[in-house]
C-alpha cells in the first residue's frame, strides 16, 4: 500500500510556524537579558552610570550596524520610522529608566513583584486595542507565574516606598504598551526603534551619572553589556514580539526573572535562597506548560 505524501509529512501552518518562531525569539531575548544582574554585580559603578554606559554602547553599536547595512545615517532611519517607531522607543526608554528609579526608591523584591503584573497589563491592552483574546490557559499560566514571583521575593519583601512602587507599575505598563504597539504596527523597523530607545535612555541617565569615574575594566564590561547583552536582546525581543500575542510575549519575558539569579550563582557562587528556587520553578513550570499546550493545540489544528 502506498501512502500519500501528506500522510507522511504534515504541512506546516504558516501562522503556527510564525508563532513558534516568535516564541523562540522572545525566549532567546529573555535568556540574553537575564545576564543583566550578573553584569551589574561585576562592575563597580553606580546604577545611573551603569545604565548610561550600557545604553550609550548599545546606541553606538546599533547605529553603526544599521548605518552600514542600510547605507544611510541612523538619524534618517529614525525619521523614516515615523511616529509608531518613536513611540515604541519612548516606551522602552521609559521602561529602562523607571526600572532604575524604582530600585533606587524601593526594595528589589517590591520591584520584581510589581514587574510581574506586566503580562496582565499586556493581555488587557491587547484585548482592548487589538481584539486579541487571551486563552484561559494563558491567564492561568500568568497567575501561576505571579504566584511564583511572590514566592521568590517572600523572603525579602518589605513595605516599600510609594514612589518606588508606583515607578515599578509605570515600568510594567510602559513595557506592556510597547509590546502592544509592536503588534499593532508590524511594519516598524525594530533596529532603528531599539537604537532610538537606548539613545533616549542614555540622555535621561546622563545628568545622574558619573561616566568619567569609570575604570577601564568596568568600561569594557559595560561595553559588552550594552553592545551584546542589551542591544542583542532588544532586537531578538522586538523581532519576536510582533509574531505572538501581547500577553504571551510578556509571559515568556518572565523567564528573565527565573534565570537572573542562576547566572549569579554559577559565576559568583552566590547560592540563591530556597524561596527563589521554588518560585523560579513555579514560573518555569507555568511557561513550559503554556508552551506545551500551544504546541499540542497548534498540531491538532493542522
PEKAVEN-V112560 format. One record per run of one state. SS is the DSSP state (H for helix, E for strand, - for the rest). FROM is the first residue (numbers start at 1). TO is the last residue. If there is no record, write none. Layout:
BEGIN
ss=SS from=FROM to=TO
ss=SS from=FROM to=TO
END
This chain:
BEGIN
ss=- from=1 to=4
ss=H from=5 to=8
ss=- from=9 to=13
ss=H from=14 to=33
ss=- from=34 to=35
ss=H from=36 to=42
ss=- from=43 to=46
ss=H from=47 to=70
ss=- from=71 to=73
ss=H from=74 to=105
ss=- from=106 to=107
ss=H from=108 to=115
ss=- from=116 to=117
ss=H from=118 to=130
ss=- from=131 to=135
ss=H from=136 to=153
ss=- from=154 to=161
ss=H from=162 to=184
ss=- from=185 to=189
ss=H from=190 to=206
ss=- from=207 to=210
ss=H from=211 to=213
ss=- from=214 to=215
ss=H from=216 to=241
ss=- from=242 to=245
ss=H from=246 to=253
ss=- from=254 to=254
ss=H from=255 to=268
ss=- from=269 to=273
ss=H from=274 to=301
ss=- from=302 to=302
END
